[in-house]
Amino acid sequence: MNTEPLEFVTFTPMRVNFSLQTGVSEQSAGYYDLLYDLKRLIPSLFVPAIRDQKREYESLKEDVRDLRVFVWRLTISEQQHISFHVYANKLAIVEVVIKGVSVDTAKTLEQKAQAETVSLIKAAYPKFCAVQNKILRELRHPLVSKIKRQIPLNETEDEIEAKLFWTSRTIRLTDRQKNQAAYAKLFRDWLAETKRPEDAEELIAGVKSYSMTWLEPISKKPK
């Protein structure tokens, strides 16, 4: 049986220079002023807390607190997208979406996802730095950390890679793919060395639609 190409999503924590003053309350008026200032300065940024501005614990049915300060996104190609989810403490989670990946052994796919993720982060990082530097240079707000060192845009690939911590790799499947027997071996091999190897059989049987395990999850594509 021919197998359709896979979609990978990877998540990589990374050190960045943007930070806020210690002890900032995400529910304060000053914090929301900062978010609106960010959006005015760079309209293309996604600022999730503006969308979700609600009183904390107003509803127990949904999580109304989003700790991301802003998200910067870049479409590299039709098959490759990258997002820097930036938090208040000099940390970003870099999300990379890689589509059209040919089915292979679990080990080869793991290595391919890792290598391509690092390569795409290195390629996108100078553009992200230009945005970050603009914020550090031009955003006038007391909640922004006073340490505003500009990042050179010509850092070496080794310097960029040194800012990365680890990469978590996710296989994302459609319902049709999830139910194809051709993926059974991949599920078993992909989850074999995780804390939840038994999830593979439940995925194959259709009992589960995802497996959330350290560094090697599997999930269903959102509709």
Secondary structure, DSSP 8 states (H G I E B T S, - for coil): -----EEEEEEEEEEEEEEB-TT--TTSHHHHHHHHHHHHH-TTSB-HHHHT---TTS-SSS-------EEEEEEEETTEEEEEEE-SEEEEEEEEEEEEE----HHHHHHHHHHHHHHHHHHHHHHHHHHHHHHHHH---TTB-S------TT--HHHHHTTB---EEEEEE-HHHHT-GGGHHHHHHHHTTSS-TTHHHHHHHTS-S-B--SS--EEE---
